[in-house]
Amino acid sequence: MADKSVEKPNLDLEPDSYNFIKKFIGCTDNDDFITLDSWVNSSGVNSGDLLLQMDIEGAEFAALINISNALLKRFRVLVFEFHHLDEFWNPRFFNVAELAFNKLLETHTCVHIHPNNCCGTETKFGLEIPKMAEFTFLRNDRIKSREFATTFPHPLDVDNEGKASLILPQCWYKKV
């Protein structure tokens, strides 16, 4: 775990059962930030598949662009909370997000998207985009079926807040 905003994780576990660094994940190494590559290299986990879950308040796009292809291929499963998706209409944001998603999709397939019901959606040009959503990616060598899901919400989806549920808009999964 990496998080500069807390002193230590709030876990009921022995400290030797997890790895924690008080830094933010970013695109450079300094007193406050560490790259994913540097973090994994310093962890001592030098081989085998990894799982990454990331919720870093909008910095996920830069961190993904910065990750090496070798490390990206080690992640069997990737779970990201993508923020500011309603900014897809902004060409500068779109260019950065496109780089991150294209990089991910070279090695992984998106297998699930769950909109975060905290912030609603943005609709333009007939497309409805959740402002925040959690995406799950599975490495391509693990994909057995490329069928689209058609029932939403998924039974395992849980709302993030006590607001009305936010169902994944059809434009995100329906073949056109």
N, C-alpha and C positions, 0 to 999 in steps of 0.2 A: 504494500500500500504506500502511496505517496500523497501527502497533503500538507502544504505549508500552513494552512489555516487552523490546524489543531495541534496540540502538544503531543497527543498519542491517540491511537484508535480507541473507541469506546467499545472494547470487546471483553468478554468474560473468558479470556484465554491467557495462557502463559505467554510472556513475550517471546520466548524462543520457538513458539509454534507459528509465528508469522514474521514477515519482513516489513518494516515501516521506515520510511525516510521522510523527514519534515521538509519537503520541497514540493513545489508544483511541477507537474509534467509540462514541458515546453519544447522550444526548438533550440535551446542553448543550455550550456552547463555553467552555472554560477552559484552564488550563495542561496538564491531563492528558487532556481529552476534546475531541472535535470531532463535530458532527453530520454525517451523510452529506451533507446539503444544503450545509453550509459547506465541507466537504472538496471536493466536486465543484466548487462555485463557485470555490474557490481554485485548482483544478487547471488552469484555462485551457481545459478541454474544454467549450466552451459549446454545442455542438450535436451532433446525431447520436446513434446508439444506443450504449449502454454494456452491459458485462457486469459483474456484481458477484458475487464469491465471498466469503462471510463465515463465519468460525469464531471467534466472540468469547465463547465459554465461558458462554453463558446470557444475555448482554446483547443478543442478537439480537432478542428480542421487543420490548424498549423502543426499540431503534434503528429497527425497522420501523414501530412505531406512530408514531414521531416524523418519519419521512421524508415529504416533501411529495408529493402526488399527481403533480405535474408531473415531479419527479425519478423517481419510481417508474415512470412511463410511459416514461422514456428507457431503462430497462434492458430489453434484448431477452431476456437470459438472466440468471437469478438462481440462485445455488447457495448453500445455507445448510446449515451443520451445526447442527441444532437439538438443544439440550441439555435435560435434565430432562423428557423427554416422559413419563416415568413419574409425573410430578406432575400429569398431566391429572386425576387423581382429586381433587386439592386444588382446591376452588372458586375460591380467589383466583388460583392459577396458571392455571387453566382460563380465567378471565375475561380475563387478560392475553394468553394464547396465542390465544384466540379472536379478540380484536381484531386481532392481528398477522396471523393466517391469513386472516380475512375481508378485511382490507385488501389483502393479496397477491392473493387470488382475485378481486377486482374487476377486475384488469387482467391477471392471469397465470393460467396453468393448470399444475398440477403434472404433470410429464411423467415423473418418475422419483423413486423413494425407495430409498435403500440404507441398511439398518440398519448401524450401527457395531457390530462384534462385540466391542468392548472391555468392554461393561458388561451385556450380557444384555437380558432383557425383563422386563416386569411384566404379570401376567395378573390381571384382575379382571372379574367379571361376564361371563366368556366372551370378553373382548377381550384380545388380546395386544399390548402396546405396547413397541417397542424403547425403551430408556432414552435412546439418542442415535441420530439418523439424518441422513443427508445427503439433502436435497431439492433437486431441480432444477425450476425453473419457467421456462416460455416465455411470452413476451407473447402475449396472445390473438390479435392480428392475424397471428401466425406459425403458429397451430395449423391443421393440415390434416386431422387425424383425431382423433376423440375415443374411439377404441377402447381398451379396457383391455388391458394387457399380461397375459400368463398364464404366462410362463415365468420362473422365478426360481431362482437368482440370474441376473441379466442377464450375458451373456458379458463385459461390460466391468467388472462389479463386482469389486472387489479388497478382500479383508479388510484391516482396519486393524491387526490384531494376530495373533499366532501362535495364537490360540485357535480353537475350532470356528467355522465359518461361521455367520452368523445370516441366515436367509432371511426375507424380508419376509412377515409373517403375512397370510393370505388376507383377513382383515377389512379390510385397507388397500387392497385393489384389486378384490375380487370383488363384483360387483353383487348386492345382496340385495333 
